[in-house]
């Protein structure tokens, strides 16, 4: 076969394939996919973008998180409604390692605004003297989260504020994992009891942690954590003697 005839045959074949594809009404890839030798990777276990994912396998065993059910994404305008649906996994008292972790996360994220004991006197809210001799405020201020107002809030509400933020406070849900937020809450409850305010919660007081005893917060010379309070003080006795929580702060 001459070169001219070979070129003519190839052109006719290409024309025939395209004509066949058009005449058949579907793409040539679909037709070739029906041939086993040409159907590699034609079907995939990955669901289509708009298809419903496959159901769990038969006899699959469901699992749950030890932190409880994580609420769906919510914004700061839903704090009250979401708070009533959140259950504190440490409501009966957090173990020492959790308080250790809560202390560390509090120092790294909360101390700068709320201060070492949660009194709202962190470094960024302190006034500064300018070159002209005048005193200027560097930040509008931070609430005393160890005070009576925050202590009266439910565990779910405080957790929701940490997650979604409120006012000038940014959301820490994307920054802190769920277990760390609960650890900070438990550490904060100890600071509230230390300040003489009874947290609005049930259950026993957080367990003292030997790892936090005697370790001062940044910028302080005395320990301030819940484990630094001797046994028998307000911190260890107040939560246990707390009255039943008000209906508004009751856990579901």
PEDAFEN-V724982 format. One record per residue. PHI is phi as a letter, one per 30 degrees, with the letter a starting at -180 (none if undefined). Layout:
BEGIN
PHI + PHI
END
This chain:
BEGIN
none + d + d + d + d + d + d + d + d + d + d + d + d + d + d + d + d + d + d + d + d + d + d + d + i + b + d + d + d + d + d + d + d + d + c + e + d + c + c + e + i + d + c + b + d + d + d + d + e + c + c + d + e + d + d + e + d + e + i + d + c + d + b + b + d + d + d + i + d + d + d + d + e + b + c + d + d + c + d + d + d + d + e + d + c + c + c + d + d + c + d + d + k + d + d + e + e + d + d + e + d + d + d + d + d + d + d + d + b + c + e + d + c + d + i + d + c + i + d + i + b + d + e + d + c + d + d + b + c + d + d + d + i + d + c + b + c + c + a + e + k + b + d + d + d + c + d + d + d + d + d + d + d + d + e + d + d + d + d + d + d + d + d + c + i + a + i + d + d + d + d + c + e + d + c + c + d + e + d + d + d + d + d + d + e + d + d + d + d + d + d + d + d + d + d + j + c + d + d + d + a + c + i + d + d + e + d + d + c + d + d + c + d + i + c + d + d + e + i + b + c + b + d + b + d + d + d + d + c + d + d + j + d + d + d + d + c + d + d + d + c + d + d + d + d + d + e + d + c + d + d + d
END
